[in-house]
Amino acid sequence: MVDRAGPTYLSFGSFEMMVNLIVRLIKRESGAGFPKFLRYESFGGAEPNVSEPVTNLEEFSVIVKSSMGDKKQKVRVLYAGETDCVDADGEYVELKTQYKEFSNSFWEHKSMRWWLQSYLIGIRNVIVGFRNNDANFCFSGIVTRVESVKVSQLAKNGRQWTASVLINFLVAVLNRLKGVLESSPELTYHLFEFHPSSQRISFHILPSKNAFTFLP
């Protein structure tokens, strides 16, 4: 992350890094082949090539311009996010797989990751493919049924977490980053690091010539 004269901008990678640190966001769940087939069945596109291995290097990305926080702590952000497809109305849709059903563990942990990933880029619905554990058929099992889940329902039914706490913490972190950048000289490079053992985020200033230098 680098500070330049003028308005403060949080780069795509920096914002996504913070989101990942908050909930250790997992973008791709098991059953990665499910989105390929669902996109084909829904929109009648080219038939998927089943001879090609499924890769997580292919994705649809969107650029989001947003603001978060109240009047005193409002921060404007520009960031990139991944989505799987759009529906017939042009709305973003996320595709996920889940083993058998929504368990207590899902509502305590995974629902938080699903909600945050979807909420931040304006996804309203998640299409879930419930799979079995048929390891003889494929590594991750096969999808036996499909359901649509509203993103708002994930937050409503989530256990041991609340949407407001997540967003408030994110806003606090972003405002801290903004304050650091605004108080630094022009073209100062900062390295932010997450320490799992202490659950803390620290930063220090880097020399002008370093491994992260990308601006002239």
N, C-alpha and C positions, 0 to 999 in steps of 0.2 A: 504494500500500500504506500502511496506517495502523496505528498501534499504539494499542491501547486497554488500560485496566486489566484485569487478570485474565488468563485463558489467552490464548496467542498463536494466532491463526488465520491461515492463509495463504489468501487469497481465491481463488476459482475462476480469475479472469483472471490473477492473479499466478503461480499454479502453471503454468497453460497457457503463459504467456509464457516461463517458464524452460525448459519442455520444448521449446518452439519454438527457443529460443536454442541449446540443446544440439545438436540435430540439424537445425535449420531444418525442422521437421516440416511436411510437405505433406499436408494432410488429404484432398485430392481429386486423384486422378490423371486422366489423359486417359481418354476413354471414360466420361464421367460418366453416360451413359444406361444403362449396363450394370446398375447396382443396381435401377433402376426395373423392368426387365423380369424380372430374376431373382427379385425379391420376388413379382412377380405369378405367375410360373410355378411357384414352389415352394409357395405357400400358397393359390392360387386366389382371390386378392382381386379387386378391381375392375380391369378391363382398363386398362392405362396409356393415357393420352391422348397419342398421338404427335404431335398438332398443337401441343401446348404445348412451349415451349423448356425444355431441362433447366436447372435452377437449383441452385446449390450453397448457396442460402439455406435450403433445406429439409433438415432432418436430425433424427435421433433422438439425444437427449442423455440421459446417465445421470449420477447423482451418486454418487461413490465416496468412501467413508471408508476410509482405509488408514493403515498405519504403515510406515516404511522405516528401514533401518539397524539396527545391532546395539544392544546395551543402552546403550552409552556415547553413541552418536550417534543414537539412535532419534528420529524426528520423526513426529508425527501430522499427516496432511493430509486436507483435504476439498476435493474438486475435481470439476469437470464434465468429461465426455468424450463424444465423438461415436462412435456405432456405426451400422451400416447396418440391421441387423435382428436377429431372434432365430430360432433353429431350432425344430423341433418339440419339443425337450426344454427350451426356454426359455433356451438358451445364446446369448450374444451372438455374432454373426457379422459379420465385416468383409468387404466386397466390394471387389475391386481389379481393375484391368486392367493387363496387361503386354504389351509388344510381342514377339510370337513366342515367346520362351523366356526362361529365367533365365540371363542372360549373366554373365560375370565381373564386369562393372560393376554388375549388380544385386546380387550377393553382397557387393560391397565398399561400396556406398552405399545403394541403395534398401531392401535387406533390413533395414538398421538402422532406417530410418524406419518401415517396416511393423511391425517387432518392437516398438519402443518405444511406438508408438501403441496397438497391440493389448494389450501386456502390462500397461500402466498401468490399463486398465479391465477386465481379466480376460477378454479374448477369447482363446479357445483355437484357433480355426480361421479361416483366411482363404480365401474362395472367390475364385479367380483366373480371370478371363476373358482368355485369350490372344488378342490381336487382330492383324490384318494391317495393312498400310499403304495400304489402298485409299482414297486421297483422293478418288477419283471418286464413291465411295458416300457418305462423310461425312468430316468434318474429321479424326477420330481413327482411321478404319478401322473394321472390323467384327470382332466376336468370333467366332473359329472353333472354339474348344474351351474347356472349363471344367474346372478341377481344384481339389481341396481341399488346402490346405497347412496343416500344424500350425504354430502360432506358435513352439513349442519348436524346430522344425526350422529356422526362420529363424535363431535364435541359434546353433544347432549348426553350420550351414553357412556362417554369416557370415564374411567375410574382412576382415582389417585392423580388426576391432572385436570386442569381447567384451561380453556383457551385464553382467557384474559391474563393468566399468570405467564403463559408462554410468550404472548405478544408484548406484555409489559417488560419482561426480561429482555426480549430482543430489542425493544426500543431503548432500554437503558444501555445496552451494549453498543448499539449504533450511535447513540448520543455521546458515549464515552469516546468512541473512535473519532467522531466528528470533532469533539473538543480537542483531542490530541493533534489532529491534523491542522486545525485552525490556529493553534498556538505554536506551530512549528515553522521554521523558515521554509522558503520555497524549495521544492525538489528534495525534501527530506524523506528518506526511506525508513519505514518502520516495519519491524518483523513482529507479528502477533503470534503467540504460541499457546496452545492448550495443554495443560498439565493434568492428565487423567487422575493421578494419585491424589492431588489436592483439589481437583475440580475447579481450577482457576485458570484465567487467561492473563498472560503477561505480555509485555511488549518492550522492545528496546530499539534504539536508533542504529541503523546500519551505515557504514561508510558509503560515500557516493558511488564507488565502484564495488559492486558486490554481485553475487550470483543471481539476484532478483532484479537487477537493473534492466529496464525495458524502455525507458523514456530518454530522449537525447538531452 
